Structures are given as structure tokens and as C-alpha cells.
Amino acid sequence: MATVEPPRKLIRTRTALGMAELIYHSVVRDVRRTHRNAVMGLLLNIMQTIIFVGAFYFMFSLIGVRGAGIYQADFLLYLMSGIFLFLTHTKTMAAVVRSEGPTSPMMQHAPLNTIISICASAIGALYIQMLSLLVVLFLYHTIFNPIVIDDPIGAMGTLLLAWYAGVAVGVVFLALKPWVPDFVTVATSIYSRANMIASGKMFVANSLPGSMLILFSWNPLFHLIDQCRGFAFRNYIPHNSNMTYPIVVATILLVIGMMGEFYTRKHASASWGASR
């Protein structure tokens, strides 16, 4: 008796659902990998965000830059608009770099592959950062000062773009990691620390002279933070940044990173780490 093959569209649907289920379980595993107790991991991330905001608030108060312009609307919201995007970008990049590579024992369990591992790490980082953001904003809104964001959808869009750029940079480093692991470790650390200043979260682009602007305009995160403040504050219109540049740069880096990851996956072997 002849067997009837299921329609091709049904096969594709089953494949997509199976991959979505794999990504979901990988996200749960990745979130729990940072801390055995998921709630404690979230609380630690919230505390880190609060410490960042508190440290910058104390520093800005000491040097006295709270006097005019955008700071008059809500100084803490101004700080958080930069810190949230910075943490989302750098933590996503670090999470993707730490994801399971082609020589990991987990890759021996079909149908798991490196693409699913990258997606799980990226989504897990976004999940933690979004929860932390919502909790911190809720606490600030209810305890200290009601939050008013001029364009919340636009501000959320810049946060997602910061995450997307973090994924792109992380994939590039991940593709290089099996070839030059020591270099990648140093490079990711330098990149994260350089963004403490190069991201522009401590100042606004409109206040920079042309000679200084060129030192920061190469950085997609600098554009996103400045654009986020344009969406968050009604009295700030960014003139020295745009949304197109970070999207284009992040997409190019993601394509290069995926090409490199594909090449690395094809040439990797279980004994690679022992032979290098």
C-alpha cells in the first residue's frame, strides 16, 4: 500500500515549530546557566543596573552637570536611557560570545546546532535585560518620580536595535573565537570597556564640537543612545546621529559574522581545542 507524503507546507511548519521548541529550551538552559536560581540571577542583574545608575548619578552630582537642557526634564531617566542601552548591548555581545561553539559536546546532540545556540543566548540576554528594565522603571515610577516618555515605542525600538547590534558584534567575535581564543577574550573586554565612554551615555551628541564628534560617530551604540534620548525627551532633538547608520553597520557585521561562523563550523573538529 502506497504511503501518502505530508504536504511540503506541513513539513515546513513542523520544522519551524521544532526549531522554536529547541530555541525555547535552550533559552531556559542559558538563563539558568548564569545562576542556578533564575530569580536570583534576575535580582543580581537588577542590582547591577541600579548600581550603575547610582554611580553615574553620584559622579554627575559631584562634577555639577545637572543644570540645563535635557537634564531638567528627568535626570535619572536621562542616565537610565544610556545605561539600559549600554548594558543590553554589551551583555548581549558577551552572551553570544559565550554560546556553545561547533566543538562543544552539546553540538553532538542532533538537531541542536550553533545557530540555535546563538539565538538562545541572544534571546536569553534580551529576556533578562527587559525584565530588569521593567522592574527598575516600575520601582522608580512608583517610589520616586512618575516617568513620562515622549515616544515609548521609538525608545523601545532603539533598545531592540542596541540588542541587535550586540548580537552582530558577538557573532563576529564568536566566529573568531576557535581560531584566536586569547585575542577574542582580550578584544571583547576592550570593546566593553571602551563603550563605557565611546557609547556617549555620559553626554549628548548635540553638545559635542565637530572635532570631538568624529571620535564617537563610528560607534553604532553612540547613535542609538542619542536617538533614544530624542524619543524619550520632548525638548531634545538629535542632530548629530541617525538610525540608519547603526542598522546598516549591525547588518553588515551580522552577515560577516554568520559567514565566518559557517566557515568555522565546517572546519571545526572535536580535537581542535587539544591541538591548538
C-alpha positions as CSV (number, residue, x, y, z in Angstrom):
1,M,0.0,0.0,0.0
2,A,1.5,3.3,-1.0
3,T,2.2,5.9,1.7
4,V,1.0,9.4,1.3
5,E,3.6,12.0,2.0
6,P,2.5,15.0,4.0
7,P,2.3,18.3,2.2
8,R,5.5,20.3,1.9
9,K,3.9,23.3,3.8
10,L,3.1,21.0,6.7
11,I,6.7,19.7,6.8
12,R,8.0,23.3,7.0
13,T,5.6,24.1,9.8
14,R,6.7,21.1,11.8
15,T,10.3,22.0,11.2
16,A,9.7,25.7,12.3
17,L,7.8,24.5,15.4
18,G,10.5,22.0,16.3
19,M,13.2,24.7,16.0
20,A,11.2,27.1,18.1
21,E,10.9,24.5,20.8
22,L,14.6,23.8,20.7
23,I,15.3,27.5,21.0
24,Y,12.9,27.8,23.9
25,H,14.5,25.0,25.9
26,S,18.0,26.4,25.0
27,V,16.9,29.8,26.3
28,V,15.8,28.3,29.6
29,R,19.0,26.5,29.9
30,D,21.1,29.5,29.0
31,V,19.2,31.8,31.5
32,R,19.8,29.2,34.3
33,R,23.4,28.8,33.4
34,T,24.3,32.2,34.7
35,H,22.7,31.3,38.1
36,R,21.1,28.1,39.3
37,N,18.2,30.1,40.7
38,A,16.6,32.2,37.9
39,V,15.1,34.7,40.3
40,M,18.4,35.3,41.9
41,G,20.0,35.8,38.5
42,L,17.4,38.4,37.7
43,L,17.8,40.2,41.1
44,L,21.6,40.3,40.6
45,N,21.1,41.9,37.1
46,I,18.7,44.4,38.6
47,M,21.2,45.3,41.3
48,Q,23.9,45.8,38.8
49,T,21.7,48.2,36.8
50,I,20.8,50.1,40.0
51,I,24.5,50.3,41.0
52,F,25.4,51.7,37.5
53,V,22.7,54.3,37.7
54,G,23.7,55.3,41.3
55,A,27.4,55.5,40.5
56,F,26.8,57.8,37.5
57,Y,24.2,59.9,39.4
58,F,26.8,60.4,42.2
59,M,29.6,61.2,39.6
60,F,27.4,63.7,37.7
61,S,26.3,65.3,41.0
62,L,30.0,65.8,42.0
63,I,31.0,67.5,38.8
64,G,27.8,69.5,38.6
65,V,26.4,68.9,35.1
66,R,22.7,68.8,36.0
67,G,22.0,72.4,35.4
68,A,20.4,72.9,32.0
69,G,18.9,71.5,28.9
70,I,17.8,67.9,28.7
71,Y,18.7,67.2,32.3
72,Q,15.9,69.4,33.6
73,A,13.2,67.0,32.5
74,D,14.3,63.9,34.5
75,F,17.9,63.5,35.3
76,L,17.7,59.8,36.3
77,L,15.7,58.9,33.2
78,Y,18.4,60.6,31.2
79,L,21.0,58.4,32.9
80,M,18.9,55.3,32.5
81,S,18.3,55.9,28.8
82,G,22.0,55.5,28.2
83,I,22.8,52.8,30.8
84,F,19.9,50.5,29.7
85,L,21.1,50.5,26.1
86,F,24.8,50.1,27.1
87,L,24.1,47.1,29.3
88,T,21.8,45.5,26.8
89,H,24.4,45.9,24.0
90,T,27.4,44.7,26.0
91,K,25.7,41.9,27.8
92,T,24.1,40.5,24.6
93,M,27.5,40.6,22.9
94,A,29.1,38.8,25.8
95,A,26.3,36.2,25.9
96,V,26.6,35.4,22.2
97,V,30.4,35.0,22.5
98,R,29.9,32.6,25.4
99,S,27.4,30.5,23.4
100,E,28.1,26.9,22.5
101,G,30.5,26.6,19.6
102,P,30.9,23.9,17.0
103,T,33.3,21.8,19.1
104,S,31.0,21.9,22.2
105,P,29.8,18.5,23.4
106,M,26.2,19.9,23.3
107,M,26.6,20.1,19.5
108,Q,26.7,16.3,19.3
109,H,23.0,16.1,20.2
110,A,21.1,16.5,17.0
111,P,19.2,18.5,15.9
112,L,21.0,21.1,18.0
113,N,23.3,23.4,16.1
114,T,25.3,26.6,16.6
115,I,22.5,28.8,15.1
116,I,20.1,27.6,17.8
117,S,22.7,28.2,20.5
118,I,23.3,31.8,19.2
119,C,19.6,32.5,19.1
120,A,19.1,31.1,22.6
121,S,22.0,33.2,24.1
122,A,20.8,36.4,22.4
123,I,17.1,35.9,23.4
124,G,18.1,34.9,26.9
125,A,20.1,38.1,27.3
126,L,17.3,40.2,25.9
127,Y,14.8,38.5,28.3
128,I,16.9,39.3,31.4
129,Q,17.6,42.9,30.3
130,M,13.9,43.5,29.5
131,L,12.8,42.2,32.9
132,S,15.4,44.2,34.7
133,L,14.4,47.4,32.7
134,L,10.7,46.9,33.5
135,V,11.4,46.3,37.2
136,V,13.8,49.3,37.6
137,L,11.4,51.7,35.7
138,F,8.4,50.4,37.8
139,L,10.2,51.0,41.1
140,Y,11.4,54.4,40.0
141,H,7.9,55.4,38.7
142,T,6.1,54.2,41.9
143,I,8.6,55.3,44.6
144,F,10.5,58.3,43.3
145,N,9.1,60.2,40.3
146,P,6.4,59.4,37.7
147,I,8.1,58.6,34.3
148,V,7.0,60.4,31.2
149,I,8.5,59.2,27.9
150,D,7.6,61.3,24.9
151,D,7.7,58.4,22.4
152,P,7.9,55.0,24.2
153,I,7.7,52.9,21.0
154,G,10.6,54.8,19.4
155,A,12.7,54.4,22.6
156,M,11.9,50.7,22.8
157,G,13.0,50.4,19.1
158,T,16.4,51.9,19.9
159,L,16.8,49.4,22.8
160,L,16.0,46.5,20.4
161,L,18.5,47.9,17.9
162,A,21.1,48.0,20.6
163,W,20.4,44.3,21.3
164,Y,20.6,43.6,17.5
165,A,23.9,45.4,17.2
166,G,25.2,43.4,20.3
167,V,24.2,40.2,18.6
168,A,26.0,41.2,15.4
169,V,29.3,42.1,17.2
170,G,29.0,38.9,19.3
171,V,28.6,36.7,16.2
172,V,31.8,38.2,14.7
173,F,33.8,37.5,17.9
174,L,32.2,34.0,18.1
175,A,33.4,33.2,14.6
176,L,36.9,34.2,15.5
177,K,36.9,32.5,18.9
178,P,38.0,29.0,17.8
179,W,40.9,30.4,15.7
180,V,42.3,33.1,18.1
181,P,40.6,32.5,21.6
182,D,43.1,34.6,23.5
183,F,42.6,37.6,21.2
184,V,38.8,37.3,21.4
185,T,38.9,37.3,25.2
186,V,41.0,40.5,25.2
187,A,39.1,42.1,22.4
188,T,35.7,41.6,23.9
189,S,37.0,43.0,27.2
190,I,38.5,46.1,25.5
191,Y,35.3,46.6,23.4
192,S,33.0,46.5,26.5
193,R,35.3,48.9,28.5
194,A,35.8,51.3,25.5
195,N,32.0,51.6,25.2
196,M,31.9,53.0,28.8
197,I,33.0,56.2,27.1
198,A,32.6,55.7,23.4
199,S,28.9,54.9,23.7
200,G,28.2,58.5,24.7
201,K,25.9,57.7,27.6
202,M,27.5,60.4,29.7
203,F,26.7,63.2,27.3
204,V,24.5,64.2,24.4
205,A,25.8,64.4,20.8
206,N,24.4,67.9,20.3
207,S,26.8,69.3,22.9
208,L,29.9,68.0,21.1
209,P,32.1,70.1,18.8
210,G,32.9,68.6,15.4
211,S,36.5,67.7,16.5
212,M,35.1,65.6,19.3
213,L,32.1,64.2,17.4
214,I,34.4,62.3,15.0
215,L,35.8,60.3,17.9
216,F,32.3,58.8,18.7
217,S,30.3,58.8,15.5
218,W,31.9,55.5,14.4
219,N,30.1,53.7,17.2
220,P,26.5,52.5,16.4
221,L,25.7,52.5,20.1
222,F,26.5,56.2,20.3
223,H,23.9,56.9,17.6
224,L,21.3,54.6,19.3
225,I,21.7,56.2,22.7
226,D,21.4,59.7,21.3
227,Q,18.4,58.8,19.2
228,C,16.8,57.1,22.3
229,R,17.1,60.4,24.2
230,G,15.4,62.1,21.3
231,F,12.5,59.7,21.7
232,A,12.4,59.9,25.5
233,F,12.6,63.7,25.9
234,R,10.4,66.2,24.1
235,N,12.9,69.0,24.4
236,Y,15.8,67.2,22.8
237,I,16.1,66.7,19.0
238,P,19.3,64.8,18.0
239,H,21.1,66.5,15.1
240,N,24.4,64.6,15.1
241,S,23.2,61.0,15.0
242,N,20.8,58.9,12.9
243,M,19.0,55.5,12.9
244,T,20.2,54.3,9.5
245,Y,23.9,54.0,10.4
246,P,23.6,51.5,13.3
247,I,21.1,49.4,11.3
248,V,23.5,49.2,8.3
249,V,26.6,48.5,10.3
250,A,24.9,45.9,12.5
251,T,23.5,44.1,9.5
252,I,26.9,44.1,7.7
253,L,28.6,42.7,10.9
254,L,25.9,40.1,11.3
255,V,26.4,38.9,7.7
256,I,30.2,38.8,8.1
257,G,29.9,37.0,11.4
258,M,27.4,34.4,10.1
259,M,29.7,33.7,7.1
260,G,32.7,33.3,9.4
261,E,30.7,31.1,11.8
262,F,29.6,28.9,8.9
263,Y,33.2,28.5,7.7
264,T,34.4,27.8,11.2
265,R,31.7,25.2,11.7
266,K,32.8,23.4,8.6
267,H,36.4,23.2,9.6
268,A,36.0,22.5,13.3
269,S,36.7,19.1,14.9
270,A,36.3,17.6,18.4
271,S,40.1,17.5,18.8
272,W,40.6,21.2,17.7
273,G,40.9,22.6,21.2
274,A,43.5,20.0,22.2
275,S,45.6,20.6,19.1
276,R,45.7,24.4,19.4
